[in-house]
Amino acid sequence: MGNTWLRLAGAALVIVSCSGLGFYMASQWNEHLKTVEHLRKMIFLLKGEIVYANSPLAEAFERTGRKAGGQMGDLFLKVSERLMGQRGESFYGIWQEEIDGLPKEVCLSSEDKQNLKGLGEHLGYLDTGMQERTILLYLEQLDLSIDYLRNHKQEKSRLYTSLGIMGGLFLTIVMY
């Protein structure tokens, strides 16, 4: 009889943990969407600083980072600090290193990070008009990502939660 309770408790734990994994994956999708939307707002702020305020790049990144806050704001502040303490490094090199150094908690896909690195490739040494066009191109890429994430949000959330629950049930059945 004690063995039966132990088996039932084990089965319940398997189902709950697999379901939890499904809910976690669904929340990661939502977090990714929020991060990309926040990044889009930051790039708009950066565009305003570069194009309209005519700020130098280090200053533009600092102001944008302070206004935006969060981990992405910290990225911009770190880039600004490194630019102000110029040690002969190129902006693109600094930008790439800081993006590679983003914490794992920042929900950006490898494609998002690659596109973000591409933005930095053309900032800093071109005239203001070219920098604006580069930023606008990147904003279009972000808009496409946001649209995709929004359009598939409900579908993916259901899929992940259902797979988590069903996977837990399947494992429980296979174990018995």
C-alpha positions as a Markdown table, in Angstrom:
| # | Residue | x | y | z |
|---|---|---|---|---|
| 1 | Met | 0.0 | 0.0 | 0.0 |
| 2 | Gly | 2.9 | 2.4 | 0.8 |
| 3 | Asn | 4.4 | 1.6 | -2.5 |
| 4 | Thr | 1.2 | 2.6 | -4.3 |
| 5 | Trp | 1.2 | 6.1 | -2.7 |
| 6 | Leu | 4.9 | 6.5 | -3.6 |
| 7 | Arg | 4.1 | 5.7 | -7.2 |
| 8 | Leu | 1.2 | 8.1 | -7.3 |
| 9 | Ala | 3.3 | 10.8 | -5.8 |
| 10 | Gly | 6.0 | 10.2 | -8.3 |
| 11 | Ala | 3.5 | 10.3 | -11.2 |
| 12 | Ala | 2.0 | 13.5 | -9.9 |
| 13 | Leu | 5.5 | 15.1 | -9.6 |
| 14 | Val | 6.3 | 14.0 | -13.2 |
| 15 | Ile | 3.1 | 15.6 | -14.5 |
| 16 | Val | 3.5 | 18.8 | -12.5 |
| 17 | Ser | 7.2 | 19.2 | -13.5 |
| 18 | Cys | 6.5 | 18.6 | -17.2 |
| 19 | Ser | 3.5 | 21.0 | -17.1 |
| 20 | Gly | 5.7 | 23.6 | -15.3 |
| 21 | Leu | 8.2 | 23.3 | -18.2 |
| 22 | Gly | 5.5 | 23.9 | -20.7 |
| 23 | Phe | 4.3 | 27.0 | -18.8 |
| 24 | Tyr | 7.9 | 28.2 | -18.5 |
| 25 | Met | 8.4 | 27.9 | -22.3 |
| 26 | Ala | 5.2 | 29.8 | -22.9 |
| 27 | Ser | 6.3 | 32.6 | -20.6 |
| 28 | Gln | 9.7 | 32.7 | -22.4 |
| 29 | Trp | 7.8 | 33.5 | -25.6 |
| 30 | Asn | 6.0 | 36.3 | -23.9 |
| 31 | Glu | 9.2 | 37.6 | -22.4 |
| 32 | His | 10.9 | 37.5 | -25.8 |
| 33 | Leu | 8.1 | 39.6 | -27.2 |
| 34 | Lys | 8.4 | 42.2 | -24.4 |
| 35 | Thr | 12.2 | 42.4 | -24.8 |
| 36 | Val | 12.0 | 43.0 | -28.5 |
| 37 | Glu | 9.3 | 45.6 | -28.0 |
| 38 | His | 11.5 | 47.3 | -25.4 |
| 39 | Leu | 14.4 | 47.2 | -27.7 |
| 40 | Arg | 12.3 | 48.9 | -30.4 |
| 41 | Lys | 11.5 | 51.8 | -28.1 |
| 42 | Met | 15.2 | 52.1 | -27.3 |
| 43 | Ile | 16.2 | 52.2 | -30.9 |
| 44 | Phe | 13.6 | 55.0 | -31.5 |
| 45 | Leu | 15.1 | 56.9 | -28.6 |
| 46 | Leu | 18.6 | 56.4 | -30.0 |
| 47 | Lys | 17.4 | 57.6 | -33.5 |
| 48 | Gly | 16.1 | 60.8 | -31.9 |
| 49 | Glu | 19.3 | 61.4 | -30.1 |
| 50 | Ile | 21.4 | 60.9 | -33.2 |
| 51 | Val | 19.3 | 62.6 | -35.8 |
| 52 | Tyr | 17.4 | 65.3 | -34.0 |
| 53 | Ala | 19.6 | 66.1 | -30.9 |
| 54 | Asn | 22.7 | 65.6 | -33.1 |
| 55 | Ser | 24.4 | 64.0 | -30.1 |
| 56 | Pro | 27.7 | 62.2 | -30.4 |
| 57 | Leu | 27.4 | 58.4 | -30.3 |
| 58 | Ala | 28.6 | 58.0 | -26.7 |
| 59 | Glu | 26.2 | 60.6 | -25.4 |
| 60 | Ala | 23.3 | 59.3 | -27.5 |
| 61 | Phe | 23.9 | 55.8 | -26.0 |
| 62 | Glu | 24.1 | 57.2 | -22.5 |
| 63 | Arg | 20.9 | 59.2 | -22.7 |
| 64 | Thr | 19.0 | 56.3 | -24.3 |
| 65 | Gly | 20.3 | 53.8 | -21.7 |
| 66 | Arg | 19.3 | 56.1 | -18.8 |
| 67 | Lys | 15.8 | 56.7 | -20.3 |
| 68 | Ala | 15.1 | 53.1 | -21.1 |
| 69 | Gly | 16.5 | 51.3 | -18.0 |
| 70 | Gly | 16.5 | 47.6 | -17.5 |
| 71 | Gln | 19.1 | 45.2 | -18.9 |
| 72 | Met | 19.0 | 46.6 | -22.4 |
| 73 | Gly | 19.5 | 50.1 | -20.9 |
| 74 | Asp | 22.5 | 48.7 | -19.1 |
| 75 | Leu | 23.9 | 47.5 | -22.4 |
| 76 | Phe | 23.6 | 51.0 | -23.9 |
| 77 | Leu | 25.2 | 52.5 | -20.7 |
| 78 | Lys | 28.2 | 50.0 | -20.9 |
| 79 | Val | 28.7 | 50.9 | -24.6 |
| 80 | Ser | 28.6 | 54.6 | -23.7 |
| 81 | Glu | 31.2 | 54.1 | -20.9 |
| 82 | Arg | 33.5 | 52.2 | -23.1 |
| 83 | Leu | 33.2 | 54.9 | -25.9 |
| 84 | Met | 33.9 | 57.7 | -23.4 |
| 85 | Gly | 37.0 | 55.9 | -22.1 |
| 86 | Gln | 38.2 | 55.4 | -25.7 |
| 87 | Arg | 41.1 | 53.0 | -25.8 |
| 88 | Gly | 41.5 | 52.9 | -29.6 |
| 89 | Glu | 38.7 | 50.3 | -29.9 |
| 90 | Ser | 36.2 | 50.6 | -32.8 |
| 91 | Phe | 32.6 | 51.2 | -32.0 |
| 92 | Tyr | 31.6 | 48.0 | -33.8 |
| 93 | Gly | 34.1 | 45.9 | -31.7 |
| 94 | Ile | 32.8 | 47.4 | -28.5 |
| 95 | Trp | 29.2 | 46.9 | -29.6 |
| 96 | Gln | 29.8 | 43.2 | -30.5 |
| 97 | Glu | 31.6 | 42.4 | -27.3 |
| 98 | Glu | 28.8 | 44.0 | -25.2 |
| 99 | Ile | 26.1 | 42.1 | -27.1 |
| 100 | Asp | 28.0 | 38.9 | -26.7 |
| 101 | Gly | 28.3 | 39.7 | -23.0 |
| 102 | Leu | 24.5 | 40.1 | -22.5 |
| 103 | Pro | 23.2 | 38.0 | -19.6 |
| 104 | Lys | 21.3 | 34.8 | -20.4 |
| 105 | Glu | 18.2 | 36.3 | -18.8 |
| 106 | Val | 17.8 | 38.7 | -21.7 |
| 107 | Cys | 15.3 | 37.0 | -23.9 |
| 108 | Leu | 16.8 | 37.6 | -27.3 |
| 109 | Ser | 17.3 | 34.9 | -29.9 |
| 110 | Ser | 20.6 | 34.4 | -31.6 |
| 111 | Glu | 19.0 | 35.9 | -34.7 |
| 112 | Asp | 17.9 | 39.0 | -32.7 |
| 113 | Lys | 21.5 | 39.4 | -31.4 |
| 114 | Gln | 22.9 | 39.0 | -34.9 |
| 115 | Asn | 20.6 | 41.7 | -36.3 |
| 116 | Leu | 21.5 | 43.9 | -33.3 |
| 117 | Lys | 25.2 | 43.4 | -34.1 |
| 118 | Gly | 24.4 | 44.4 | -37.7 |
| 119 | Leu | 23.0 | 47.7 | -36.5 |
| 120 | Gly | 26.3 | 48.6 | -34.8 |
| 121 | Glu | 28.2 | 47.8 | -38.0 |
| 122 | His | 27.0 | 51.1 | -39.6 |
| 123 | Leu | 26.8 | 53.4 | -36.7 |
| 124 | Gly | 29.4 | 55.9 | -35.6 |
| 125 | Tyr | 31.4 | 56.5 | -38.7 |
| 126 | Leu | 28.7 | 57.4 | -41.4 |
| 127 | Asp | 27.0 | 60.7 | -41.8 |
| 128 | Thr | 23.8 | 61.3 | -39.9 |
| 129 | Gly | 21.6 | 60.5 | -42.9 |
| 130 | Met | 23.2 | 57.1 | -43.4 |
| 131 | Gln | 22.9 | 56.4 | -39.7 |
| 132 | Glu | 19.2 | 57.3 | -39.8 |
| 133 | Arg | 18.6 | 54.9 | -42.7 |
| 134 | Thr | 20.5 | 52.1 | -41.0 |
| 135 | Ile | 18.4 | 52.6 | -37.9 |
| 136 | Leu | 15.2 | 52.7 | -39.9 |
| 137 | Leu | 16.2 | 49.4 | -41.7 |
| 138 | Tyr | 16.8 | 47.8 | -38.3 |
| 139 | Leu | 13.5 | 49.1 | -37.0 |
| 140 | Glu | 11.8 | 47.4 | -40.0 |
| 141 | Gln | 13.5 | 44.1 | -39.0 |
| 142 | Leu | 12.3 | 44.6 | -35.4 |
| 143 | Asp | 8.7 | 45.3 | -36.6 |
| 144 | Leu | 8.7 | 42.0 | -38.6 |
| 145 | Ser | 10.0 | 40.1 | -35.5 |
| 146 | Ile | 7.4 | 41.8 | -33.3 |
| 147 | Asp | 4.6 | 41.0 | -35.7 |
| 148 | Tyr | 5.7 | 37.3 | -35.9 |
| 149 | Leu | 5.9 | 37.0 | -32.1 |
| 150 | Arg | 2.5 | 38.7 | -31.6 |
| 151 | Asn | 0.8 | 36.6 | -34.3 |
| 152 | His | 2.1 | 33.3 | -32.9 |
| 153 | Lys | 1.9 | 34.2 | -29.2 |
| 154 | Gln | -1.4 | 32.5 | -28.4 |
| 155 | Glu | -0.7 | 29.5 | -30.7 |
| 156 | Lys | 2.8 | 28.9 | -29.2 |
| 157 | Ser | 1.5 | 29.4 | -25.6 |
| 158 | Arg | -1.2 | 26.8 | -26.1 |
| 159 | Leu | 1.3 | 24.5 | -27.8 |
| 160 | Tyr | 3.9 | 24.7 | -25.1 |
| 161 | Thr | 1.4 | 24.3 | -22.2 |
| 162 | Ser | -0.4 | 21.4 | -24.0 |
| 163 | Leu | 2.9 | 19.6 | -24.8 |
| 164 | Gly | 4.1 | 20.0 | -21.2 |
| 165 | Ile | 0.9 | 18.5 | -19.8 |
| 166 | Met | 0.7 | 15.8 | -22.4 |
| 167 | Gly | 4.4 | 15.0 | -22.1 |
| 168 | Gly | 4.0 | 14.6 | -18.4 |
| 169 | Leu | 1.0 | 12.2 | -18.9 |
| 170 | Phe | 2.8 | 10.3 | -21.5 |
| 171 | Leu | 5.9 | 9.8 | -19.3 |
| 172 | Thr | 3.7 | 8.7 | -16.4 |
| 173 | Ile | 2.0 | 6.1 | -18.6 |
| 174 | Val | 5.3 | 4.9 | -20.0 |
| 175 | Met | 6.8 | 4.5 | -16.5 |
| 176 | Tyr | 3.9 | 2.3 | -15.4 |
